[in-house]
């Protein structure tokens, strides 16, 4: 499930990047990107075949 791991990693990076900014608008933007990446990761996991 490499694809999902990629999106989880991207979400974590955006969250870390958000912590580096004092600008609230920039933080919100980065956290929204993180949330989108998490949603994609969940979707990829849901669509993956088990077994």
Backbone bond lengths (Angstrom), bond angles and torsions (degrees), N, CA, C in turn:
res aa  C-N    CA-C-N  psi(-1)  N-CA   C-N-CA  omega(-1)  CA-C   N-CA-C  phi
1 X - - - 1.434 - - 1.534 109.31 -
2 X 1.290 115.07 50.24 1.464 122.40 -177.62 1.524 111.35 -61.90
3 X 1.344 116.76 -37.33 1.457 119.62 -177.98 1.526 111.45 -61.33
4 X 1.319 117.57 -44.93 1.462 120.80 -179.99 1.531 110.29 -65.02
5 X 1.310 117.01 -40.44 1.466 119.92 179.18 1.524 111.33 -61.43
6 X 1.322 116.01 -37.45 1.470 120.00 177.23 1.525 110.17 -58.29
7 X 1.340 117.02 -47.21 1.465 120.91 -177.35 1.518 111.71 -69.33
8 X 1.338 117.91 -36.52 1.468 119.95 175.13 1.531 110.17 -62.51
9 X 1.329 116.06 -40.55 1.464 121.14 179.53 1.528 110.86 -64.60
10 X 1.317 116.31 -42.77 1.464 120.04 178.54 1.526 110.78 -62.47
11 X 1.317 116.87 -40.77 1.468 120.80 178.37 1.529 110.17 -60.67
12 X 1.308 116.29 -44.15 1.469 120.38 179.41 1.523 110.87 -62.78
13 X 1.305 117.04 -39.80 1.469 120.40 179.10 1.520 111.72 -64.31
14 X 1.334 116.58 -42.72 1.463 119.25 178.55 1.523 110.61 -63.85
15 X 1.331 117.78 -39.19 1.463 120.73 178.37 1.529 110.86 -63.56
16 X 1.328 116.62 -44.04 1.461 120.55 178.40 1.521 110.63 -62.59
17 X 1.317 116.46 -41.82 1.461 121.03 -179.79 1.528 110.53 -64.05
18 X 1.325 117.13 -37.52 1.463 121.08 179.60 1.523 111.28 -60.91
19 X 1.314 116.85 -34.26 1.464 120.86 -179.49 1.527 112.48 -68.45
20 X 1.297 117.20 -19.20 1.466 121.40 -177.08 1.525 113.21 -83.17
21 X 1.327 116.43 -12.42 1.459 120.15 -176.02 1.523 111.14 -103.97
22 X 1.329 115.45 142.49 1.459 121.55 173.91 1.528 110.55 -92.19
23 X 1.311 116.91 -14.11 1.456 123.15 -179.17 1.529 109.65 -78.17
24 X 1.330 115.97 115.24 1.470 120.69 -176.01 1.525 111.85 -62.37
25 X 1.327 117.35 -38.08 1.464 119.66 179.60 1.525 111.26 -63.24
26 X 1.302 115.72 -41.11 1.471 120.52 178.99 1.529 110.08 -66.06
27 X 1.328 116.77 -41.21 1.462 120.53 178.36 1.523 110.94 -61.66
28 X 1.317 116.88 -44.67 1.461 120.79 179.68 1.525 110.22 -61.01
29 X 1.324 116.18 -43.84 1.463 120.47 179.77 1.530 111.08 -59.72
30 X 1.313 116.52 -45.92 1.463 120.56 -179.04 1.528 111.73 -67.74
31 X 1.323 117.05 -37.96 1.462 120.07 178.46 1.529 111.22 -69.19
32 X 1.329 116.84 -32.64 1.466 119.69 174.71 1.521 110.77 -66.63
33 X 1.321 116.31 -39.83 1.470 119.96 176.03 1.529 110.53 -63.01
34 X 1.319 116.30 -40.34 1.463 120.46 177.70 1.517 110.78 -61.92
35 X 1.325 116.39 -42.94 1.462 120.26 179.51 1.519 111.20 -64.03
36 X 1.320 116.80 -37.59 1.464 120.52 177.37 1.519 110.39 -64.94
37 X 1.320 117.03 -43.02 1.462 120.76 178.23 1.532 110.83 -61.95
38 X 1.322 116.30 -40.75 1.462 119.98 178.25 1.530 110.85 -63.90
39 X 1.318 116.48 -39.72 1.467 120.09 178.72 1.525 110.82 -64.00
40 X 1.314 116.25 -40.46 1.474 120.27 177.70 1.524 109.70 -64.76
41 X 1.321 117.42 -43.51 1.466 120.87 179.40 1.520 110.92 -59.96
42 X 1.310 116.46 -43.70 1.468 120.20 179.13 1.517 110.38 -63.70
43 X 1.330 116.73 -41.91 1.462 120.82 179.17 1.525 110.83 -63.10
44 X 1.319 116.90 -42.05 1.466 120.78 178.67 1.521 110.16 -62.33
45 X 1.330 115.93 -44.01 1.470 119.73 178.72 1.524 111.77 -63.49
46 X 1.326 116.18 -40.14 1.468 119.75 -179.73 1.524 111.93 -65.63
47 X 1.314 116.43 -33.78 1.471 120.91 -177.27 1.537 112.91 -83.77
48 X 1.320 116.25 -15.37 1.462 119.88 -177.83 1.530 109.76 -67.24
49 X 1.293 114.48 141.93 1.467 118.57 177.55 1.522 108.90 -79.20
50 X 1.291 115.89 140.74 1.467 119.60 178.71 1.506 110.21 -85.17
51 X 1.318 114.47 151.96 1.445 120.08 174.36 1.434 111.95 99.39
